[in-house]
Amino acid sequence: MKYQIRKMELADIPAIVEGEERIFSTPLGYDFLYTDLMLNPYAHYFVLEIDKKVQGYIGLWIEDNAQIINFYVEKAYQGLGFGTMILDFIVKLCQMSKVKNISLEVRKSNIVAIKLYEKFGFLQVNIRPHYYSDGEDALVMNKELGVDK
């Protein structure tokens, strides 16, 4: 099995949207991803490619702070360390970019993801009631990087 984390390209968007539709009840979708990639100077998207096929991705906005926009690994590859590898990559990228902290929202019911984030030192700092379209709450999690500009 050959794998890599690489910068997302426009040609990756259809595969990512298909993956989002399998994983999430409300995907970001093609238009959002295309616009963010093309027009948002703070947007950084990376794909997990396994055997030359997109099997996950992570998107974040980096300025003084970073916000993880979306993140998934295909179910067949979950539990194999790929999520850890992607998050480790992002934390190191943020440290090199002198980011002060990284934040994200995660479904309250997504225990597997919450445990992964906690493993990386993310702490729950807030709850967004009824955040998702189905009414589920989101936990807001934050990781301080302790980087001085």
N, C-alpha and C positions, 0 to 999 in steps of 0.2 A: 504494500500500500504506500503510495507516494502522496504526500500532502504538503501544502504550503498556505501561508497567509499572505495575500497580496492585495494591492490596491484594487478597488472595485472599478470596473470599466462599464461604459454604457451598455455594452453587449451582455453584461451579466444581469441586467435588471429583470428581464423576463423570468429567468431561473429563480432569482431571489423572490419575486412576487409570487411565483408558484409555491415556493417553500413557505413564505409567509402565510399563504392561504391554507396550507396544511397545518401550520403550527399555531397561528393566531386566529382569534375570531374576527378581528378587525385589522387587516393588513394595511401598511402604509400605502402601498400601491405604486404603480408605474409612474404616474404623474408626479407624485411627491418625490420619489427617488430621483427621477430625471431632473426635476427643477432644483432639488437640493444639490445634486452633483454638479450641475451646470452653472448655477447662479449664487450659491451660498459659499463665500470664501472661508467660512469657519467649519464647513462640513468635511468630514473625513470618513470614508467608508472602505471597509476591507472585507474580502471574502475568504472563507475557508474552502480551499479547493482540494478535493481528495480524488486521486486518479483522474485528474483533468475534468472533474465535474464539481460545480458549486454545491457544497453541502452545509453551508451556513454563512452567516455574515454578522458584522457589527457596524453600526453607524454611530458617530458621535459628532458633536459640535465642540470645537476647542477655541476658547478665547482665554480670559484670565482663569476661568473655571471650565470644566468639561461637563457635558451632559450626554449620557448615552441615550440615543434615540431609539434604537432597536437592536436586538441581538438574538440570534437563534443558532442552534446546531440541529441538523436533521435528526429525527428520533433514532434512526439506525446507528448514529455515531455518538449519541449521548452516553455519558458514563465511561467514555474511553479516554478522557483527558483533554479533548479538543476545546471544550468550554474554558477550562483552566488555562490552556495555551493561549487562547484568544484574549482572555482578560489580562493575563500576564503581559502580553504584547501591548495592550492598550494602556495599562498602568505605566509601563516603561516609556511609551510614547508621550504620555502626559507629563511624566517626570522630566523628560528631556525638553519638553515644551514649556517647562516652568509653570505648569498648571497648579493652582492651589488646592483644588478639590475636584472630585468627580461625583456627579449625582445621577440618579436614575429613578424611574418608577417601575414597580413590579407588581403583578397581581398578588393580592393577599393570599390566594390559594396556591401560588406557584412555589411550593416548599423547596423543590429541587433547586430552582434558581436562587431563592433567598439564601439557602445554605451555601451555594457557590459564592454569592456576593459576601456573605459573612466570613467565609474562609479568606477572602481578600481584604478583610478589615472594613467592609461597608457596614454602617450602622443605620438603623431605622431612625429617621429624624422627624417624620410627619406621616399623616395618612391623608390621602385625597379621597373623600367619600364619593362613591358612585362615579369614579373616574372613567371606567370603561363603558362601552356602549351597552353592555348587558347589565350595568348597574353595580358591578363588582368594584370594591375599593382598591386603590393602589397604595402600596407602601412606598414612601419616598425614602431612598437610602442614599447615604453620602459617605465618601471616603476622603479624609483629609490627607493631603500628600506632604504637607509641611515644607513646601518649596518656597523659598523667598526669591522674589524677582530681583 
